[in-house]
């Protein structure tokens, strides 16, 4: 079974299966990946990012997961967390996230905490940038993998949310954290297909961001230092489908803030 596969659990590693929500869009690619984690032989499961309050999808999670020990959230966007309260009620399971406001009957997740559940040890990594509360979740089992939420996607690149929620400087630092993982660590993303090597993909992301910064500098030299984010988008992303420009404008705003702070010189 290959990605995208809707309404069925696609097993990716011996301990990680993905249930793809049928909510494709410009921002969600093929849809939101809900990850169901359990060590082989475990009766319990951990659910990561249950998606929107999409009742058919949530009911499929309940049927596939069985006893849910915990619901973990990678960040606050509704396509990841919207269905968590419903799932918490129906599964009698706590919701844990970096942002206390998203938690239900569970403590907030903290950087470098190890969650022991469903026969697994899941290390929490605070990886801000896409949003201030973004997390990655590292599973060091027989086949190591990192659930990257929207920090690293299975296809294309992610956007930086408008400041102060998003931050390019924080995002670059988060990518460097991911580059340091062992070669062959699998990427289990929030959207798109899984990928075989996290350090390689994170380095590609970092190189891409550095190239974009060079393009922004060139655009400002051409347009003037007072150019608006929209003007920069129209200049730098002229060859991109205009339907993607609103998302690109998010990232450009973060890039301009980064340059204005003198961080990119």
URGIHU-V967852 format. One record per backbone hydrogen bond with DSSP energy under -1.0 kcal/mol. CO is the residue of the C=O (numbers start at 1). NH is the residue of the N-H. E is the energy in kcal/mol with one decimal. If there is no record, write none. Layout:
CO:NH:E, CO:NH:E
This chain:
10:18:-2.3, 15:38:-2.3, 16:12:-2.8, 16:13:-1.9, 17:36:-3.1, 18:10:-2.8, 19:34:-2.0, 21:23:-2.0, 25:29:-1.2, 28:31:-2.4, 29:25:-1.4, 32:21:-2.9, 34:19:-3.1, 35:48:-2.8, 36:17:-2.4, 37:46:-2.5, 39:42:-2.7, 45:69:-3.2, 46:37:-3.1, 47:72:-2.8, 48:35:-2.1, 51:83:-3.6, 52:54:-2.4, 54:58:-2.8, 55:59:-2.9, 56:60:-1.7, 57:61:-1.9, 58:62:-2.3, 59:63:-2.2, 60:64:-2.3, 61:65:-3.0, 62:66:-1.7, 67:45:-1.9, 70:47:-2.4, 71:96:-3.0, 72:49:-2.4, 74:135:-2.1, 77:80:-2.2, 77:81:-1.8, 78:82:-2.2, 80:51:-1.7, 81:84:-2.0, 83:87:-2.4, 84:88:-2.9, 85:89:-2.1, 86:90:-2.4, 87:91:-2.3, 88:92:-1.2, 88:93:-1.1, 94:71:-2.4, 95:104:-1.8, 96:73:-1.9, 97:109:-2.3, 99:102:-1.9, 100:103:-1.3, 104:95:-2.4, 110:113:-2.0, 113:124:-3.3, 115:122:-2.8, 117:120:-2.4, 118:39:-3.0, 120:117:-1.8, 122:115:-3.3, 123:138:-2.7, 124:112:-3.1, 125:136:-2.4, 129:167:-1.7, 130:161:-2.0, 131:129:-1.6, 131:134:-1.1, 134:127:-2.0, 136:125:-2.7, 137:147:-3.2, 138:123:-2.9, 139:141:-1.1, 139:145:-2.1, 144:186:-2.3, 145:139:-3.2, 146:188:-2.7, 147:137:-2.4, 148:151:-2.5, 149:190:-2.9, 162:165:-1.2, 162:166:-1.2, 167:171:-2.0, 168:172:-2.7, 169:173:-1.7, 170:174:-2.3, 171:175:-2.4, 172:176:-1.8, 173:177:-1.6, 174:178:-1.8, 175:179:-2.3, 176:180:-1.0, 178:181:-1.6, 182:185:-1.7, 185:198:-3.1, 186:146:-2.6, 187:195:-1.8, 188:148:-1.4, 190:33:-2.9, 191:154:-2.7, 195:187:-2.8, 197:201:-2.0, 198:202:-3.0, 199:203:-2.0, 200:204:-2.0, 201:205:-2.3, 202:206:-2.3, 203:207:-2.6, 204:208:-2.3, 205:209:-2.4, 206:210:-2.2, 207:211:-2.2, 208:212:-2.4, 209:213:-2.1, 210:214:-1.7, 211:215:-1.9, 212:216:-2.5, 213:217:-2.5, 214:218:-2.2, 215:219:-2.3, 216:220:-2.6, 217:221:-2.0, 218:222:-1.5, 219:223:-3.4, 220:224:-2.4, 224:227:-1.7, 228:232:-2.2, 229:233:-2.6, 230:234:-2.5, 231:235:-1.4, 232:236:-3.2, 233:237:-3.0, 237:240:-2.0, 241:244:-2.6, 242:245:-1.4, 244:248:-2.2, 245:249:-2.6, 246:250:-1.1, 247:251:-1.3, 248:252:-2.5, 249:253:-2.4, 250:254:-1.7, 251:255:-2.4, 252:256:-2.9, 253:257:-2.1, 254:258:-2.1, 255:259:-2.4, 256:260:-2.9, 257:261:-1.6, 258:263:-2.0, 259:262:-1.7
